[in-house]
Structures are given as C-alpha cells and as structure tokens.
Amino acid sequence: MNPPESEPESDPNLESWADAQLKGLPPLKAPAGLVPQVLQALEARTQRPWYLRVWWDWPLAAKAASLVVGVALAVAFGGGSVLLDQQVAVYSEQVTEYLSPLTGVWELLVTLANAVSLLWSYFAAPQVLVGLAVAGVFYVAFLAVGTLFIRSVYRRV
C-alpha cells in the first residue's frame, strides 16, 4: 500500500512575481469598431417604446396604473388581509353587497361560456385535431421532399 502523496509546496514568491508580471503588461486597447457599436446600442435603447423599458423609466401615469393594478391583484389573491387593514376589508364587503345584483349576469355569462365550450368540444375540436394531424403529415412530407431535392442538387460528383 502506497502512502498518501502530500501536496507540493507552493512558492511564497510566486504570487508577487505573477502580480508584477501582470502589472508590467501594456494596457489593452478596445477594437476600433467597439465604441460605435456601444453608442448605437445605447441609442437603440433610448428609442424603445416606454413599455419595453425598465419600470423606472415609464411615464408617471403608467407607473401609478401598474402600481394600482399590482395592489389590486395582491388584494384579490390575498383577500386583503396581508396588505390592507380591517377597514378596507369591510369596505370590500360593502362593495360586494352593492354589486350582488350583477351575480345573475355573471352566472348567465358563465353558462354561455360553458355552452360554447361544449359546442366546441362536440363539433369543432375533432375537425381542428384532424386538420392539425393533416398539416403535420404534409409538413413532414414536404420536409422530406425538400431534403431530397437539396441533396440531389448539392450532391458531390
């Protein structure tokens, strides 16, 4: 059985030698085309529409609207108990009671959506699936024929 090999001793002067060698190198120069490319990229960034920029660069009205929507979503999914106090929860219950006559309209819309879904699944869905299958078969067939043509044209003689 061989004794475990010990790690080699490191030279204490190696770090200072490497540091001196690296500091002695001349400074690197950027390629000539780099500065125009960077300026062009920065200019393109400023030309983007406001909704593709970072949130801090949005107009004040858009920031306020997004904040209101975000809080509304947090209240809707959190029940208001995490972010808002009891008074807001009571107000929310009052608004719900005030809008309760509209529940009939909501139920009618849900029933219509269910009817459309049922009609879709009975009549349209099978035709869509068959159409997708036929399109897939044609895609694979055209891909194979195109590959054959390309290979025959670029065949090495």
N, C-alpha and C positions, 0 to 999 in steps of 0.2 A: 504494500500500500504506500502510495507516494504522499509525502507531507504536503499540506496545502501551500500553494505558492503565495508569497506575500506580494503586495502591490509594489511596483517600483517607486523609488524615492523621487519626488519632483524637485527640480532645480529651483532654489529660492530666488535666483536672479532672472528666471525665465519671464516672469510677469513684467518686471521693469524693462527687460530687453525688448519684449513684444510691444510694450507701450511706446517705447522710444522709436521703434521701427515704424509703427503706425503713425505717430505724430510727425515723422520725417517725410511721409508721403506728400506729394503735391496735392492741392485741393482739386476735387473733381469739378469739371465744368459740365453744365447742362447741355444737351444737344441743341443745335440752333433752332430746330422746329418746335421745341418744347414750350417755350414762352407763348408763341401764338396759339398753340393748341389749348393751353390752360386758359388764356384770355377768351378764346372762342367758347370754351366750355362754361366759363363764368358768365359770359354774355347770354348764352343759351339758357342758363339757369334763370337769369333775370327776365327773360322773355316768356317764361312759362306762365300759364294762367294761374290765378291765385289759388285755386283748389288743388293744384298739383304741387304747391309749395308747402313748406313746413307750417304748422299751425300758427306759429308766432308771427308769420308774415301775412296772414289772412287779414282782410278788412275787419274793422271792429264789429260791424253788424254780423258778419259771418261767424266771428269768434263767439259773440254773445248768443247767436242762434244755436251754434253747436253745443255751447255750454248748457243752454236750456234743454235741448234735446237729450244731452247726456244725463242731466239730473232727472229728467222725466223718465228716462229708461231705468235709471237706478231706483227711482221710486216705484215704477211699475213692477220691476222684478224683485225689489226688496220689500215691498209693502210699505215703504216709507218709514219703517221703524228704525232703520240704521242711520239714515242721513237727516231725517226730519223729526221734529218733536211731536208731542201728542196733539197739539192744536191743528197742525197740518193734517194729521190722520183724521181728526174729527171733521175738518173741512172737506176732505176727500170723501168721507162717508156721506156728507150732506149733498155733495155734487152727484154722487152715485144715486142717491134717493131722488134727486131732482131729475136726473136723466133716465129714471126707471121706466117711464112710458115708452122709451125708444127700444126697450128689450124686445118688443114684438117685431119691430123692423129688423133687428139683428137676427132673431130666430127665423124670419122669413128669408133673409139673405143666406143664412146657413143652410136652410132647406133647399133653396135654389142651387147653391153650390154643390150640395150632395146629389141633387138630381142631375146636374151637368156632369159630375164625376161618374155617376152610374151610366149615363148615356155614352160618355167617352169610353168607359171600360167595355161596354157591350158592343158598340158599333165601330168606333174609330180606332181603338187600340189594336185590334187584330190587323187592320189594314196598315197601320203605321209599322207594326212589327214586321209584317211581310215586306213592306216597302224597304225597311232598313236591311232586311236579310238580302233582298234582291240587289240593293245598292252595294252591299258588302261583297256579294259574289261578283258583280260587274267590276268593282274596284280591283279585286284580286286578279280577275281575268285580264283586265287592261294592263295591270302592272306586269303580269307575266308576258303578255304580248309585247309590251313596250321594252321589257328587258331583252326579249329575243331579238327585236329589231336593233336595239342599241348594240348588242353583242355581235350581231351579224355585220353591222356597218363598221364597227371598230375591230373586227377580227384581224389578227395579225397573220399575214400570209408568208 
